[in-house]
Amino acid sequence: MMTELLGRLRLSRRATWRLRMFLVLVVITSFGGPGYISVFGVPIEGLVAWHTMVNGTVGGCLIWGFEILLVPSRYGERIRRLPFLLAILLRSVLVVCVVIVSGPISQLIIGVDFDPFISFRVGPSLFIYVTCVVFVLFSVTQIVRIVGPRVLVNILIGRYLQPVREDRIFLFLDIKDSTPLSEKLGDLGVQELIAQFFFDITEPILEWGGEVHRYIGDEVVVTWFSKDGLIDGRCLNCCFAIQDRIKARSASYIEKFGVVPEFRIGLHIGPVVAAQCGDVKQEVVFFGDTINTTARIEQYCKTVDKPLLVSEDLYRQLPTNDRWKASEVGSVVLRGRQEEMTLLAVET
């Protein structure tokens, strides 16, 4: 039922994920009221329990509507760019305001005597309790957003403690002419442009199910499990979504930097070995020829002056789609390889 409704609304995959996350968190928060009563020894019965669940639902809608629906959207860009401490302060003020107003609103909903100061009458324990609950849930959602739900689960269950062989798709994206840009904008200016660029392309990557593996200077590495990235051509659609996003932001780049960043993308598929490395700072690292080959494909874009090259191994596994067209650039021997491979230039 929910899937059909979301389909009718034609929500994007990312918007659908956010809406589902919003609903789940609201449901969890609705049980925060009875949880508060249990913690502080007030009996759960009758109107009191029902009142607190309504109160938790109202508060959850306000808090998670802000955090899950507003902040990740284009309207929340300035909030996402706030310094960490200022962002925490903003959210703390929001939580206090929500606690103050959710009590009176829930009273109006369930039809009991209206008391605009009900939250203050409960005492500081309510504010402390709600802040702790929201902080825990917020921390979890931020970790999921940064790491990705699948990667987080794999780390928690120790999947990569021992090397694991996986079939993956890799996307290497490199900003063109970074040296001339540095000469034009200066070191600080070009770094600001790169940071803005990576910020802007994050949503298209997440929208199409990609995981940002790492940033290397002016390059970003994105990956999918092969079976996921091939569905509906997600990995290729991600490339086009990035192109569309930067094109839509071109006026902003011209105004701020005097130039719109151009970039090259290489896509390839194949087996890799994944392992969790490090002690103090741990991360999942991928090893194998697939990684090196993808990097060489991206570098070969410069040789043939094409913005997007895809290996034939990957392209022939993608579903047919009228949205894009491909043309062979020939069989080439990439640097560091002995065997020829066929590359295709793909565009919309």
Buried (B, 14 or more C-beta within 10 A) or exposed (E): EEEEEBEEEEBEBBBBBBBBBBBEBBEBBBBBBBBBBEEEEBEBEEEBBBBBBBBBBBBBBBBBBBBBBEBBBEEBEEBEEEEEEEBEEBBBEBBBEBBBBBBBBBBEEEEEEEEEEBBBEBEEEBBEBBBEBBBEBBEEBEEBBEBBEBBBEBBEEEBBEEEBEBEBBBBBBBBBBBEEBBEBBEEEBBBBBBEBBBEBBBBBBBBBBBBBBEEEEBBBBBBBBBEBBBBBBBBBBBBBBBBEBBEEBEEEBEEEBEBBBEBBBBBBBBEBBBBBEEEEEEBBBBEBEBBBBBBBBBBBBEEEEBBBBBBBBBBEEBEEEEEBEBEEBEEBEBEEEEEEBBBBBBEE
